[in-house]
């Protein structure tokens, strides 16, 4: 059983990663903030204890100077300073007060303070346990050392206050988390919207709709992808055009030789004259030969047209020309032609070796076809230019008029004056022109000093 993996969604990945990271960092921040807030509140409570102790200390010292502190012991003669009615505030009893005599013990205390001494420490902070209750105490003694003031706070009350304050702050941070998550979701949606639009544009296109996509309004990260898609559309359009051209050319050019071959075969089938049958079969063979050559040229042209990206490499042009001359030597020998090569060994160009062989073969084949028997063909390689090698192929054939030079590379074009001199399809020079364009090169035609046609090719180094 095969399991098909679902394609990964960039949007889902971004949301998962961003929201997970946000949740992790936010939780850590809330925890740290909660702990720091509790620590700060504890420091604040300790400072409050110290401040309250110093206020009471100043009050007690003032009573000692006025010698009125002893009057406070007599509750019948002096009002109870610490029996003030409660005002009902929830934090009213969070601080307890004691005035302890070193000799006699606790003399005065607030209602929330225990009867026992909050601490035995005379000065500074301390922590004590009274009746199973933990107390935080700040103590300060009088100048004469006879009295100690204790300001205390129960730990459970302190923890409750700290938890309430820190919890409210943490809760506020947690409540803002969904808002941040929603903002991230909106940002990711808006950021990836160009990709969504691009996907919709491509999905709505028909197979033959290869017009380029617009790059206007596209973000910088998407533009390279759109440009590559547009380049692919260009290549596809060119491939489709080549396919259409090949089909049209093949159907058009093969119709005539096929019709001629069919007619000759019908003649050979119906005739009783042996001589006429032999002539009909010979013409049918000629038609098959022409059609074979035409199909070969069409296939070569199609292969060259579809070869958009070349695999170029340093190629010895001198050796390539010698190899092509050797391949065509039998055809030149049949017509007793002289092929002369003027070149120096080691002339190298950056080209595709296979296409270069096709180019050279078509140029020489064209020259062999139109050069009369006993004629001469001259092939020259010139490296006098610093940016290119010049390849020339010229013959002493009939040549063509100056007005026809621009049309020589058109498909299926054959000069009227020379079309009867040799069989051909009119595709050889079209193939040459296509190969040269792939190599950023070009070809020009002039009249040869030998009297025929001169083809000059500039191959960039």
C-alpha atoms as one frame of an Amber mdcrd trajectory, in Angstrom:
protein
   0.000   0.000   0.000   1.492   3.324  -1.066   1.052   6.462   0.944   1.028
   9.745  -0.925   2.623  12.593   0.959   0.565  15.743   0.922   2.453  18.787
  -0.394   3.762  21.048   2.305   2.046  24.405   2.695   4.339  27.410   3.186
   1.460  29.284   4.798   0.833  26.535   7.352   4.544  26.178   8.067   4.938
  29.915   8.627   1.905  30.050  10.897   2.982  26.981  12.895   6.561  28.178
  13.310   5.667  31.791  14.100   2.812  30.982  16.469   4.824  28.248  18.223
   7.769  30.593  18.623   5.465  33.363  19.828   3.813  31.040  22.353   7.170
  29.801  23.652   8.733  33.246  23.962   5.517  34.741  25.345   5.162  32.006
  27.977   8.785  32.438  29.006   8.336  36.205  29.164   5.167  35.878  31.264
   6.885  33.479  33.665   9.951  35.715  34.036   7.750  38.797  34.404   5.644
  37.017  37.039   8.706  36.046  39.079  10.336  39.475  38.752   7.095  41.177
  39.749   6.848  39.030  42.896  10.453  39.840  43.768   9.866  43.559  43.248
   6.689  43.424  45.365   8.602  41.639  48.148  11.252  44.371  48.030   8.517
  46.987  48.123   6.902  45.371  51.172  10.263  45.242  52.956  10.817  48.918
  52.193   7.328  49.655  53.523   8.126  47.823  56.753  11.321  49.840  57.169
   9.593  53.114  56.411   6.754  52.389  58.839   9.250  51.387  61.517  11.144
  54.669  61.133   7.936  56.682  61.406   6.955  54.912  64.618  10.530  55.234
  65.857  10.425  59.004  65.398   7.092  59.114  67.238   8.430  57.023  70.146
  11.614  59.081  70.405   9.555  62.226  70.593   7.476  60.744  73.444  10.645
  59.683  75.253  12.062  63.204  75.088   8.792  64.563  76.459   8.722  61.752
  79.062   5.177  60.964  78.098   5.688  57.405  76.873   4.929  55.922  80.301
   1.472  57.493  80.296   0.501  55.182  77.472   0.763  52.186  79.790  -2.114
  53.436  81.859  -5.124  52.710  79.722  -7.487  54.297  82.207  -5.776  57.706
  82.086  -4.657  57.794  78.471  -6.677  56.894  75.361  -5.754  53.701  73.487
  -3.985  54.936  70.397  -4.422  51.593  68.721  -8.121  51.066  69.286  -9.167
  53.247  66.358 -12.184  51.797  64.510 -11.332  49.947  61.282 -12.125  51.800
  58.058 -12.963  48.640  56.108 -10.074  48.710  53.586  -9.000  45.214  52.524
  -5.303  45.952  53.097  -5.867  47.742  56.410  -4.492  44.922  58.607  -1.595
  43.816  56.456   0.973  45.492  58.745   1.280  44.752  62.500   3.012  46.946
  65.097   4.658  46.208  68.458   6.473  48.368  70.985   8.535  46.070  73.190
  10.338  46.981  76.352  13.600  45.102  76.701  12.883  44.522  80.381   9.103
  44.178  80.479   8.241  42.716  77.041   5.491  43.894  74.713   4.043  47.136
  75.987   1.919  48.264  73.018   0.738  46.451  69.902  -1.733  46.826  67.085
  -4.820  44.690  66.886  -3.287  42.509  64.118  -0.060  41.896  66.052   0.419
  38.787  68.262   0.870  39.035  72.025   4.389  37.639  71.822   7.352  39.577
  70.500   7.488  39.460  66.745  11.249  39.091  66.774  14.211  39.028  69.134
  16.261  41.036  66.642  16.851  44.573  67.811  17.690  46.117  64.424  17.128
  45.082  60.799  15.108  42.479  58.941  14.244  39.056  60.270  11.878  36.175
  59.626  10.150  34.406  62.525   7.399  31.816  63.037   4.683  32.544  65.584
   1.669  30.247  66.053   2.579  28.439  62.798   2.537  31.734  60.949   5.603
  33.037  59.120   6.283  36.732  59.769   8.525  39.229  57.982   9.727  41.751
  60.563  11.750  44.956  60.527  13.041  46.022  63.932  14.585  49.280  65.164
  15.600  50.117  68.753  15.318  53.436  70.573  18.338  55.624  71.199  18.523
  54.631  74.861  18.219  50.969  73.920  15.329  50.314  76.339  12.649  49.897
  73.672  12.403  48.036  70.377   9.886  48.785  67.651   8.742  45.825  65.518
   6.834  46.269  62.270   5.699  42.914  60.883   3.737  41.367  58.092   2.379
  37.848  57.785   3.820  35.854  54.916   0.436  34.492  53.753  -0.951  38.021
  53.431   2.199  39.115  51.589   1.999  36.122  49.225  -1.664  36.759  48.563
  -0.999  40.402  47.683   2.007  39.498  45.516   0.058  36.778  43.693  -2.848
  39.134  43.049  -0.661  41.906  41.636   1.673  39.647  39.608  -1.223  37.449
  38.460  -3.164  40.406  37.116  -0.112  41.555  35.162   0.528  38.052  33.769
  -3.149  37.640  32.935  -3.070  40.867  30.946  -0.089  39.572  28.969  -1.799
  36.242  28.306  -4.985  37.939  27.128  -2.920  39.842  24.529  -1.503  36.577
  23.081  -4.548  35.788  20.855  -4.434  39.329  19.508  -0.796  38.900  18.521
  -1.607  35.512  16.978  -4.371  37.082  14.903  -2.012  39.849  13.769   0.583
  37.250  12.694  -2.081  35.314  10.792  -3.180  38.466   8.964   0.430  39.424
   8.152   1.233  35.943   6.778  -1.951  35.974   4.693  -1.184  39.410   3.290
   2.483  38.566   2.639   1.660  35.368   0.734  -1.195  36.943  -1.221   0.989
  37.502  -4.357   1.714  33.762  -4.456  -2.002  33.027  -4.171  -2.784  35.437
  -7.007  -0.026  33.901  -9.122  -1.426  30.426  -8.501  -4.913  31.595  -9.477
  -3.617  33.228 -12.675  -1.793  30.058 -13.705  -4.751  27.821 -12.788  -7.172
  29.903 -14.870  -5.030  29.735 -18.018  -5.785  27.428 -20.893  -3.123  25.190
 -22.425  -2.449  27.503 -25.357  -2.442  30.741 -23.366   1.283  31.494 -23.149
   1.283  35.280 -22.838   3.803  36.495 -20.229   2.680  37.223 -16.708   2.874
  40.784 -15.468   5.625  41.546 -12.947   4.052  44.860 -11.949   3.119  44.914
  -8.286   4.954  41.678  -7.585   7.308  41.637  -4.566  11.052  41.345  -5.155
  11.091  37.699  -4.006   8.372  36.667  -6.479   9.660  38.567  -9.525  12.507
  36.111 -10.339  10.012  33.245 -10.296   7.589  35.162 -12.556  10.433  35.988
 -14.935  11.462  32.337 -15.077   7.846  31.322 -15.772   7.676  33.922 -18.559
  10.900  32.566 -20.042   9.387  29.092 -19.884   6.299  30.408 -21.698   8.575
  31.811 -24.413  10.334  28.460 -24.774   7.013  26.618 -24.865   5.606  29.006
 -27.462   8.734  28.549 -29.551   8.512  24.773 -29.166   4.838  24.793 -30.162
   5.625  27.051 -33.121   8.425  24.736 -34.203   6.074  21.798 -33.877   3.433
  23.534 -35.950   6.002  24.562 -38.533   7.414  21.064 -38.725   3.956  19.532
 -39.184   2.998  22.120 -41.779   6.288  21.800 -43.637   6.259  18.023 -43.577
   2.669  17.789 -44.823   3.293  20.394 -47.515   6.619  19.157 -48.797   5.923
  15.430 -48.601   2.629  15.712 -50.476   4.251  16.232 -53.885   6.833  13.392
 -53.821   4.275  11.025 -52.328   1.775  11.875 -55.044   4.442  11.439 -57.718
   5.592   8.131 -56.292   1.990   6.895 -56.084   1.361   7.893 -59.694   4.495
   6.139 -60.924   3.682   2.983 -58.977   0.157   2.955 -60.432   1.651   3.290
 -63.907   4.048   0.422 -63.221   1.172  -1.684 -61.906  -1.144  -1.110 -64.855
   1.268  -1.053 -67.804   2.205  -4.176 -69.759   5.208  -2.518 -71.396   8.344
  -3.664 -69.617  10.294  -0.563 -70.613   7.568   1.782 -69.363   7.295  -0.208
 -66.121  11.056   0.074 -65.601  10.967   3.847 -66.168   8.045   4.242 -63.767
   9.813   2.241 -61.062  13.008   4.266 -61.579  11.076   7.525 -61.147   9.407
   6.090 -58.054  12.864   5.272 -56.615  13.977   8.824 -57.338  10.894  10.126
 -55.551  11.689   7.890 -52.560  15.287   9.178 -52.557  14.127  12.808 -52.628
  11.589  12.131 -49.909  14.221  10.386 -47.766  16.534  13.382 -48.088  13.666
  15.752 -47.336  12.623  13.820 -44.218  16.232  13.759 -43.031  16.512  17.530
 -43.482  13.167  18.132 -41.767  14.197  16.015 -38.793  17.534  17.817 -38.634
  15.804  21.202 -38.729  13.371  20.123 -36.007  16.213  18.898 -33.798  18.139
  22.130 -34.277  15.081  24.290 -33.599  14.381  22.452 -30.336  17.982  22.770
 -29.198  17.476  25.947 -27.165  20.298  25.579 -24.637  23.619  24.423 -26.034
  26.290  22.362 -24.402  29.282  24.250 -25.752  32.889  23.178 -25.465  36.211
  24.054 -27.117  36.117  22.440 -30.576  38.946  22.171 -33.075  37.408  23.719
 -36.186  40.299  22.611 -38.399  39.790  18.944 -37.500  36.004  19.271 -37.837
  36.311  20.593 -41.406  38.716  17.768 -42.349  36.279  15.178 -40.938  33.337
  16.573 -42.946  35.389  16.736 -46.148  36.335  13.086 -45.634  32.656  12.119
 -45.159  31.629  13.874 -48.400  34.663  12.797 -50.400  32.744  10.082 -52.252
  30.173  12.600 -53.535  32.908  15.003 -54.612  34.783  12.148 -56.308  31.706
  11.175 -58.333  31.702  14.680 -59.848  35.514  14.872 -60.007  35.534  17.961
 -57.789  38.620  19.441 -56.166  38.150  20.501 -52.529  40.943  22.713 -51.226
  41.344  23.596 -47.526  43.350  26.647 -46.494  43.750  26.526 -42.741  46.135
  26.224 -39.824  45.933  23.386 -37.279  44.684  24.190 -33.791  41.998  26.739
 -34.663  39.490  26.320 -31.829  36.042  27.793 -31.179  33.588  27.367 -28.332
  30.703  25.481 -29.940  28.536  22.408 -29.849  30.487  19.721 -31.769  27.429
  17.890 -33.157  25.718  21.047 -34.440  28.994  22.308 -35.849  29.294  19.076
 -37.860  25.753  19.589 -39.244  26.572  23.192 -40.172  29.771  22.263 -42.024
  28.119  19.305 -43.756  25.252  21.423 -45.080  27.578  24.151 -46.376  29.847
  21.685 -48.181  26.939  19.553 -49.397  25.323  22.649 -50.869  28.579  23.590
 -52.610  29.066  20.047 -54.005  25.518  19.954 -55.405  25.795  23.182 -57.411
  29.432  22.914 -58.523  29.671  21.480 -62.035  31.734  18.381 -62.766  35.464
  18.994 -62.646  34.898  22.159 -60.627  36.599  23.457 -57.505  35.521  24.178
 -53.938  37.656  26.312 -51.633  37.285  26.139 -47.819  39.186  28.765 -45.821
  39.693  29.262 -42.089  40.985  32.710 -41.108  41.993  33.745 -37.568  43.124
  37.293 -38.377  40.306  38.763 -36.267  40.764  38.871 -32.501  37.129  38.163
 -31.635  36.098  35.519 -34.190  37.178  32.838 -36.647  36.076  33.284 -40.265
  34.964  30.225 -42.198  34.341  30.621 -45.928  33.053  28.062 -48.416  33.092
  29.104 -52.091  32.698  27.328 -55.412  32.815  27.966 -59.142  29.170  27.081
 -59.673  26.534  29.285 -61.308  26.022  31.367 -58.161  22.974  33.518 -57.486
  22.052  37.136 -58.079  22.648  39.768 -55.394  18.905  40.245 -54.899  18.487
  36.617 -53.802  21.149  36.613 -51.072  18.725  37.624 -48.245  16.319  34.809
 -49.181  18.829  31.961 -49.300  18.274  31.025 -45.620  14.477  30.915 -45.915
  12.941  27.485 -45.555  12.231  25.651 -48.825  13.525  28.552 -50.899  15.364
  27.525 -54.048  16.642  29.813 -56.754  14.703  29.462 -59.947  17.847  29.573
 -62.102  19.647  26.804 -60.210  16.778  24.638 -58.919  16.990  22.369 -61.970
  20.744  21.801 -61.604  20.526  19.673 -58.442  18.002  17.982 -56.251  17.342
  19.572 -52.898  14.757  20.551 -50.310  15.647  24.179 -49.690  16.339  23.481
 -45.994  20.128  23.196 -45.877  20.930  26.883 -45.432  17.934  27.306 -43.077
  19.518  24.691 -40.819  22.848  26.517 -41.080  21.211  29.833 -40.131  19.483
  28.292 -37.101  22.725  26.721 -35.824  24.565  30.020 -36.244  21.901  31.875
 -34.225  22.329  29.399 -31.401  26.050  30.238 -31.447  25.501  34.019 -31.715
  27.055  33.916 -35.161  25.873  34.929 -38.624  26.405  34.165 -42.287  26.792
  36.441 -45.307  26.733  35.629 -49.021  28.796  37.249 -51.738  30.111  36.394
 -55.179  33.166  34.153 -55.088  36.393  34.902 -56.933  35.968  31.415 -58.411
  32.763  32.623 -60.061  30.141  30.967 -57.882  28.693  31.562 -54.407  30.780
  32.469 -51.372  29.342  31.816 -47.869  31.217  33.541 -45.012  30.584  32.544
 -41.385  31.877  34.491 -38.357  32.215  32.198 -35.316  32.846  34.132 -32.075
  35.841  32.970 -30.077
